[in-house]
Each structure stands twice: as structure tokens, then as C-alpha cells.
Amino acid sequence: MVLVSLLRRAISTTAFRAAAVAVVAYLVCAGVVVWLLLWQTNRILTDQVLETLRAEADLLTAEAQSGDETALVRAVEARSRPGGPGLYFLAGPNGAKLAGNLSHMPPELAAGPAGGVFRYARNAKDEPHLGVAIPVDLGAGQRLIVGRDIEEQRRFADQMGTLYFLGLGLLSLTGLLAGFLISGVALRRIETINLTTRSIMEGDLSRRIAIKGTGDEFDVLATNLNAMLDRIEALMAGLREVSDNIAHDLKTPLTRLRNSAEAALMDPRKSLAYREGLEHTIENADELIKTFNALLLVARLEAGVLEANAERFDAAQLVRDVAELYEPVADERGLKLALDIDDGAQLTANRQLVGQAVANLIDNAIKYSAKAARVPAPAARAIGIGLHADDEAVEITVADCGPGIAPEDRERVLKRFVRLEKSRTEPGTGLGLSLVQAVARLHGGKVRLEDNAPGLRVVLRLPKRPGDR
């Protein structure tokens, strides 16, 4: 039963069906070729026999035309060797046999003046043989049949046909066995994929499909599926982390919103307290709306739904405009924006999203550099904003003079709602760097976090599109 089940599965595979179709097509073509070979072989042998018969008929006709019947009889008898390939029958005007090694006129030839194939027996104990003969017109009422035994040619043709068809059978068997082997290999690889997918469906998202390293289509499929699974696992992990962070980070503003409303209701000032409470409620609600808007934007960016809005623009001018917008904020906190921008750098991307990413980086740099601004050293009060382009990409750099981020935390802070403990007291939602990461991923770029000694350097690398230089 197991063998039957395996055979059924192998036969039902696409690999076996493809192999079977290929074998059938090959057999049809080979059958046509074999038939043509057999036909051509038979035609060549027949032509050779007929050529020989015509030559002998010409010689015997010459003997008959000499008018000497005795000489004709002797010539026919000389050629009529017992057991030889030549077949002859010479009859007089009355139909009686005069010479030859055929006992009588073959009935197949008696009715057909053109000659043909006939069967005869050399003696009573011999098996019938196959012969071919042509009639020779001698005149004077005489009849002469000149033929050849073609039993050996027939056996040769039969052996050739048997050999050809045995070859076709062997090819058929080999093709089917190859189909089974190919389908077995395909089944094993597919079963490996099925086992992995079943484990993943049962909840083990860390499982991956084994790669043989042969570089075949199964390895390519496994590589792509593993990349897809990595992405799904990252999204699921991000979803769990977002859920946990929403529960923690949004609980505080919601609690503060409720406490503000409750305090307003209990305040004896009545209408004045109500107004102040409503104003605080609106401010807190606006912050929550900003958080959810940022969360929605990050989700849409990671889904890739905004890529169609790409346009070609001057990236250097965009960075200058954003820096100019934040310059008053930096001055207010005692900071200076130091620009190092290459002019004329062109970029094909979503202008608004790139501008939002740069704004988030500058806003974070100002926020976390504010404490360092109390240090009198000019270098400690500067926020470096740079833009440099090469043949492949544009790099936007924002370097602050804040507390920096430890190397082990740099990957984690790019996720949504992640805020380090030393940043908990600062205003924010933990979505700034995750939005920058989402913008970079949407455009096929990368975000690097480096040490600025002191502070943090964030590098946003966005690839150029074809034609942009």
C-alpha cells in the first residue's frame, strides 16, 4: 500500500507529467523516424533485387531472340541451382515446364502480368519461402519467370524492425523511470517545504526552509520564501512590540487625560475649572492624535502604499529648507545648526516623506542636544547637518551632541514606540526614528546610527533612481 501510494503521488506530480509528455513526444518522433528507416531499407533492397532481375531478364531475352530454344533451356538450367537465390520457370506454348527450379507457375504471378511477390516451397518438407519475380516476354508462346528468393531480406527487415521497436520500448521504460526519479526528487524537496510550512502554521515562526546550495530553482524558491518568512516574522514581532508599547506608552497620556477631566469636575471654581480642564483635554487629545497619525504613517510606509508619489527634486535645497525651519527652535535652546551640503544633488523619491524624515532627525537632535547646550564649548553646541552624493546614492547626515545611544541599542531604537530609559522624561512617542527607517526602507535605502563622540550621528542613505546624477 505504501508503494502504491508513493507511485500515485509520483505519477500525479508535474515533474512526472512533464517527463511523460516529453517521452511520448519523443516516441512519436522516433516512431516516425523508425518507420521511415524501415521503409527506406525495404525500398533499397527491393530496388536492388529488381535491378538484378531486369539484368538477368535482358540476358535471357537475348538468348531467346537467337532462335535456339535448346540454348535458352540450357541457360535457364545453368542458373537454376538447387538452394540458390535465383528462381526460374520456363514453359512452352502448351504450358508445360521446360526448365527452372520452380515446380510450377506461382498462382500469384499467373494472373498478374507485371510480376510481384509470391510464396513457394523448395520441397515438400521445406517451409514456404518468400520470393519476388518478373515475367519475361519471349514471344512464340513461351513464358519465362525470373525471380529471387527474398527470405533473407525479409528476415533482415524483421530483425531491424524488432530491434528498432525494442529500442523504442527501452527508451520508453528509461523515460518513465527518469520521470519517477525526477518526480521523487521534486517530491522530497517539496515535502521539505511542506513540513517547514506546517511547522510555521503551527506557530514556530523561526523555522526556515533548508537550502541545498545547488543553486537550482528549489534553492531560489527556498531563498525567496525564507526572505518572505523573515519579513513576516519581523512584522509579527513588530506588531507584538507595538501592542505592548501602546499598552505602556499610551496608558500614561490617557490616564493624564482622565485625571485632568476628573480634577476639573472636582474643582470648586466650576466654570473656570471646566474651561481649563477642557483646554488641557484638547492639548492631550492633540498629542494622542499626533501619535496615532505618526503610527498610521509608519504602517502605510512599511506597506509601501506611498511609493507612487515619487518625484525628482533637489535634495540639497530640501535639507536647507528643513534646517531653516528648525533654526529658530535651535537658537531658542542655545544650539547652532552647522550645514555641510553638496549643491545640486538630485534625488527621485517622495519629497514630503524625505522632508518629514529629515525634520524628525533634526527635531531629535535639538531635543537631545539641549542639555549639552549648557556646556560653553562651541563644538558641544553645534548640530551637524550634512548632505553628500555619489554616483549611486545621497547620504543625509544629522549629528547631535546629546547623550548618544549605546551600540547594543541602535538596532532596537529604529522600531516603533521604542524609547530608552534615559529618554523617558523627554517628550515624544518613540516613532521618530521608526518613521525614518520606514522612509528609508520604502525607497530601498538604509539608516545607520554611529557614534558622534559625543552624541549620535544618524546617516540616511537613499539610492538614486536611473538617470539621476
C-alpha positions in Angstrom: 0.0 0.0 0.0 2.8 2.4 0.8 4.5 1.6 -2.6 1.2 2.2 -4.4 0.7 5.5 -2.5 4.2 6.6 -3.5 3.6 5.6 -7.1 0.3 7.5 -7.2 2.0 10.6 -5.7 4.8 10.4 -8.2 2.5 10.0 -11.1 0.4 13.0 -10.0 3.4 15.3 -9.9 4.0 18.0 -12.5 7.6 16.7 -13.0 6.4 13.2 -13.9 3.7 14.6 -16.2 6.3 16.8 -17.9 8.6 13.8 -18.3 5.8 11.6 -19.6 4.8 14.2 -22.2 8.4 14.6 -23.3 8.7 10.8 -23.6 5.5 10.5 -25.6 6.6 13.3 -27.9 10.0 11.7 -28.3 8.4 8.3 -29.0 6.1 9.7 -31.7 9.1 11.4 -33.4 11.2 8.3 -33.0 8.4 6.1 -34.4 8.1 8.2 -37.4 11.9 8.1 -37.9 11.9 4.3 -37.5 9.1 3.8 -39.9 10.9 6.0 -42.5 14.1 4.0 -41.9 12.3 0.7 -42.4 10.5 1.9 -45.4 13.7 3.2 -46.9 15.6 0.0 -46.1 12.9 -2.1 -47.7 12.8 0.1 -50.8 16.6 0.0 -51.3 16.6 -3.9 -51.0 13.6 -4.1 -53.4 15.3 -1.8 -55.9 18.5 -3.9 -55.8 16.6 -7.2 -56.4 14.6 -5.7 -59.3 17.7 -4.3 -60.9 19.3 -7.8 -60.7 16.2 -9.4 -62.2 16.0 -7.0 -65.0 19.7 -7.6 -65.9 19.0 -11.4 -66.0 15.8 -10.9 -68.0 17.8 -9.0 -70.6 20.4 -11.7 -70.9 17.7 -14.5 -71.3 15.8 -12.4 -73.7 18.9 -12.2 -75.8 19.2 -16.0 -75.7 15.6 -16.4 -76.8 16.0 -14.0 -79.7 18.8 -16.0 -81.1 16.1 -18.6 -82.0 17.9 -21.5 -80.3 15.4 -22.9 -77.8 17.9 -25.5 -76.6 20.4 -22.8 -75.7 17.7 -21.0 -73.8 16.8 -24.1 -71.8 20.5 -24.7 -71.0 20.9 -21.1 -69.9 17.9 -21.3 -67.6 19.0 -24.7 -66.2 22.5 -23.3 -65.6 21.1 -20.6 -63.4 18.6 -22.8 -61.6 21.0 -24.1 -58.9 19.2 -26.0 -56.1 19.2 -23.9 -53.0 20.4 -20.8 -54.8 18.8 -17.4 -54.6 17.7 -17.4 -58.3 14.2 -18.6 -59.1 13.2 -19.6 -62.7 10.4 -21.2 -64.6 10.3 -21.6 -68.4 7.2 -23.0 -70.0 6.5 -23.8 -73.6 3.5 -22.7 -75.7 1.4 -25.6 -74.3 2.2 -24.5 -70.7 4.5 -27.5 -69.9 7.6 -26.8 -67.9 10.8 -26.8 -70.0 13.4 -25.6 -67.3 13.8 -23.9 -64.0 13.9 -24.7 -60.3 10.3 -23.8 -59.6 7.9 -26.7 -59.9 5.1 -24.7 -61.3 3.9 -21.3 -62.2 3.2 -19.4 -58.9 -0.6 -18.6 -58.8 0.2 -15.1 -57.6 2.0 -14.4 -60.9 -0.3 -16.3 -63.2 -3.0 -13.6 -63.0 -0.6 -10.6 -62.9 1.5 -9.9 -66.0 3.5 -7.3 -64.0 5.0 -9.8 -61.6 5.2 -9.5 -57.8 5.8 -11.2 -54.5 4.8 -14.9 -54.1 5.4 -17.8 -51.8 6.9 -21.2 -52.8 8.4 -24.3 -51.3 11.7 -25.8 -52.4 10.5 -29.2 -51.5 7.6 -30.8 -49.6 9.5 -30.8 -46.3 10.7 -27.2 -46.5 9.0 -24.2 -45.1 7.4 -21.8 -47.6 9.8 -19.0 -48.7 9.1 -15.5 -50.0 10.2 -14.7 -53.5 9.8 -11.9 -56.0 9.7 -12.3 -59.8 9.0 -10.6 -63.0 7.7 -12.1 -66.3 9.9 -12.0 -69.4 8.2 -11.7 -72.8 10.0 -14.2 -75.1 7.4 -14.4 -77.9 6.4 -17.6 -79.7 4.1 -18.5 -76.8 6.9 -19.2 -74.4 6.6 -18.0 -70.8 9.6 -17.2 -68.6 9.6 -16.1 -64.9 12.8 -14.7 -63.4 12.8 -14.3 -59.7 14.8 -14.1 -56.5 14.4 -15.6 -53.0 14.0 -12.6 -50.6 13.6 -14.7 -47.4 16.9 -13.4 -46.1 15.9 -9.8 -46.8 12.6 -10.3 -45.1 14.3 -11.7 -42.0 16.7 -8.8 -42.0 13.9 -6.3 -42.3 12.0 -8.1 -39.5 15.1 -8.1 -37.3 15.7 -4.5 -37.9 12.0 -3.7 -37.1 12.3 -5.8 -33.9 15.5 -4.0 -32.9 14.0 -0.6 -33.6 10.9 -1.3 -31.6 12.9 -2.8 -28.7 14.9 0.4 -28.7 11.7 2.4 -28.5 10.5 0.2 -25.7 13.8 0.7 -23.8 13.6 4.4 -24.4 10.0 4.4 -23.1 11.0 2.5 -20.0 14.0 4.7 -19.4 12.0 7.8 -19.8 9.3 6.6 -17.4 12.0 5.6 -14.8 13.6 9.0 -15.3 10.2 10.6 -14.7 9.8 8.7 -11.5 13.2 9.6 -10.3 12.7 13.3 -11.2 9.3 13.4 -9.5 10.8 11.6 -6.5 13.5 14.3 -6.1 10.9 17.0 -6.6 8.6 15.4 -4.0 11.3 15.2 -1.4 12.2 18.9 -1.9 8.5 19.9 -1.9 7.8 17.7 1.2 10.7 19.5 3.0 9.0 22.8 2.2 5.6 21.4 3.3 7.0 20.2 6.6 8.5 23.6 7.3 5.3 25.5 6.3 3.3 23.2 8.6 5.6 23.9 11.5 5.3 27.7 10.8 1.5 27.4 10.6 1.6 25.7 14.0 3.3 28.8 15.4 7.0 28.2 15.0 7.9 31.4 13.0 11.6 30.8 13.4 11.6 27.7 11.1 13.2 28.2 7.7 13.4 26.0 4.6 16.6 24.2 4.1 18.8 25.3 1.2 20.9 22.6 -0.5 23.4 25.0 -2.0 23.0 23.7 -5.6 21.6 26.9 -6.9 18.7 25.2 -8.6 15.1 26.5 -8.8 14.2 24.9 -5.5 17.1 26.8 -3.8 15.9 30.0 -5.4 12.4 29.3 -4.2 13.6 28.4 -0.7 15.7 31.6 -0.6 12.7 33.8 -1.6 10.4 32.0 0.8 12.9 32.4 3.7 13.2 36.1 2.9 9.4 36.4 3.0 9.3 34.5 6.3 11.9 36.8 7.7 9.8 39.7 6.7 6.6 38.2 8.2 8.4 37.3 11.4 9.7 40.8 11.7 6.3 42.3 11.1 4.7 39.9 13.6 7.4 40.8 16.2 6.9 44.5 15.4 3.1 44.0 15.8 3.6 42.4 19.2 6.1 45.1 20.3 3.7 47.8 19.1 0.9 46.3 21.0 3.0 46.1 24.2 4.3 49.7 23.7 0.9 51.1 23.0 -0.3 49.5 26.2 2.5 51.1 28.2 3.3 54.4 26.4 -0.3 55.4 25.6 -1.6 54.5 29.0 0.1 57.5 30.6 -1.4 60.2 28.4 -4.8 58.6 28.6 -4.5 58.4 32.4 -3.4 62.1 32.4 -6.4 63.0 30.2 -8.8 61.3 32.6 -7.2 62.8 35.7 -7.4 66.3 34.1 -11.1 65.9 33.4 -11.8 64.4 36.9 -9.8 67.3 38.6 -11.9 69.8 36.6 -15.1 68.3 37.8 -14.0 68.4 41.4 -12.6 71.9 41.3 -14.8 74.3 43.2 -14.2 77.1 40.7 -16.8 75.4 38.5 -16.9 77.1 35.0 -13.4 78.4 35.1 -12.0 75.0 36.1 -14.1 73.4 33.4 -12.6 75.6 30.8 -9.1 74.9 31.9 -9.8 71.2 32.1 -11.2 71.2 28.6 -8.2 73.1 27.3 -5.8 70.5 28.9 -8.0 67.7 27.5 -7.7 69.2 24.0 -4.0 69.5 24.3 -3.6 65.9 25.5 -6.0 64.7 22.8 -4.0 66.5 20.1 -0.8 64.7 21.3 -2.7 61.4 21.1 -3.9 62.2 17.6 -0.3 63.1 16.5 0.8 59.8 17.9 -1.8 57.8 16.1 -1.2 59.8 12.9 2.5 59.0 13.1 1.8 55.3 13.8 -0.6 55.2 10.8 2.0 56.9 8.5 4.7 54.4 9.6 2.3 51.5 8.9 1.5 52.9 5.4 5.2 53.4 4.7 6.0 49.8 5.7 3.2 48.6 3.4 4.7 50.6 0.5 1.5 52.4 -0.4 3.1 55.8 -0.9 5.9 55.0 -3.3 3.9 56.1 -6.4 4.2 59.7 -5.3 7.9 59.8 -6.2 9.3 62.8 -8.0 12.7 64.2 -8.9 13.9 67.2 -6.8 16.9 69.0 -5.4 17.7 67.1 -2.2 20.2 69.8 -1.1 17.6 72.5 -1.3 15.1 70.3 0.6 17.6 69.8 3.5 18.3 73.6 3.6 14.6 74.4 3.8 14.0 72.0 6.7 17.1 73.2 8.5 15.9 76.8 8.1 12.6 75.9 9.5 14.2 74.5 12.7 16.8 77.2 13.1 14.7 79.4 15.4 14.0 76.4 17.6 17.7 75.6 17.8 18.6 79.2 18.6 16.0 79.3 21.4 17.7 76.3 23.0 21.2 77.7 22.6 22.1 75.5 19.7 23.7 76.1 16.3 22.9 74.3 13.0 26.2 73.7 11.1 25.4 72.8 7.4 27.8 70.9 5.1 25.7 70.3 2.0 26.8 69.4 -1.6 24.9 71.6 -4.1 22.9 70.2 -6.9 22.3 66.7 -5.5 19.3 65.3 -7.3 17.0 62.6 -5.9 14.0 60.8 -7.2 11.8 60.0 -4.2 8.7 61.1 -2.2 9.6 64.7 -1.4 7.2 65.0 1.5 8.4 61.8 3.2 12.1 62.6 2.8 11.4 66.1 4.2 9.5 64.5 7.2 12.4 62.1 7.8 14.9 64.9 7.8 12.7 67.0 10.1 12.4 64.1 12.6 16.2 63.7 12.7 16.8 67.5 13.3 14.0 67.6 15.9 15.5 64.7 17.8 19.0 66.2 17.5 17.7 69.5 19.0 15.7 67.8 21.7 18.6 65.6 23.0 21.3 68.2 22.5 19.5 70.8 24.7 21.2 69.6 27.9 24.6 69.6 26.2 24.0 73.2 25.1 24.8 74.4 28.7 28.4 73.4 28.0 30.3 76.5 26.9 32.4 74.8 24.3 31.3 75.8 20.8 31.7 72.3 19.4 29.3 70.9 22.1 26.6 73.4 20.9 26.7 72.5 17.2 24.3 70.2 15.4 25.9 69.0 12.2 23.6 68.6 9.1 25.3 67.2 6.0 24.4 66.0 2.6 26.8 64.3 0.2 26.1 62.4 -3.0 28.0 59.8 -5.1 27.1 58.0 -8.3 24.7 55.7 -6.6 23.1 57.4 -3.6 22.5 60.5 -1.5 23.5 60.5 2.2 21.9 62.8 4.6 23.6 63.1 8.0 22.4 64.6 11.2 24.9 64.6 14.2 23.9 65.8 17.6 25.8 66.4 20.8 23.4 64.6 23.1 23.8 61.5 25.3 24.1 59.2 22.3 22.9 55.6 22.0 24.8 52.5 23.0 25.8 50.2 20.2 23.7 47.4 21.5 20.6 49.6 21.4 21.0 51.1 18.0 19.0 48.5 16.1 16.2 48.4 18.7 15.6 52.2 18.7 14.6 52.0 15.0 11.5 50.1 15.9 8.2 51.7 16.7 7.5 53.0 20.3 11.0 52.1 21.5 12.3 54.7 23.9 15.4 54.2 26.1 15.1 54.7 29.8 17.2 57.9 29.8 14.7 59.3 27.2 11.5 58.6 29.1 11.5 62.0 30.7 11.7 63.7 27.3 8.5 64.5 25.3 7.9 62.2 22.4 6.2 59.0 21.2 9.2 56.8 20.1 8.1 56.9 16.5 10.6 59.4 15.1 13.4 57.0 14.2 11.0 54.3 13.2 9.5 56.7 10.6 12.9 57.5 9.3 13.6 53.8 9.0 10.3 53.2 7.2 11.0 56.0 4.7 14.5 54.5 4.0 13.0 51.0 3.5 10.3 52.4 1.2 12.9 53.9 -1.1 15.3 51.0 -0.9 17.7 52.9 1.4 19.3 52.3 4.8 19.6 54.1 8.2 22.9 53.9 10.1 23.4 55.0 13.7 27.0 56.0 14.5 28.9 57.4 17.5 29.5 61.2 17.2 31.7 61.4 20.3 29.8 62.9 22.0 26.3 62.4 20.7 24.7 60.4 17.9 25.2 60.6 14.2 22.3 59.3 12.0 23.0 58.6 8.4 20.1 58.3 6.0 21.2 56.8 2.7 18.7 56.9 -0.2 19.6 55.4 -3.6 19.3 57.4 -6.7 17.0 56.2 -9.5 18.2 55.5 -13.1 19.0 58.8 -14.8 19.7 60.7 -11.7 23.3 62.0 -11.3 
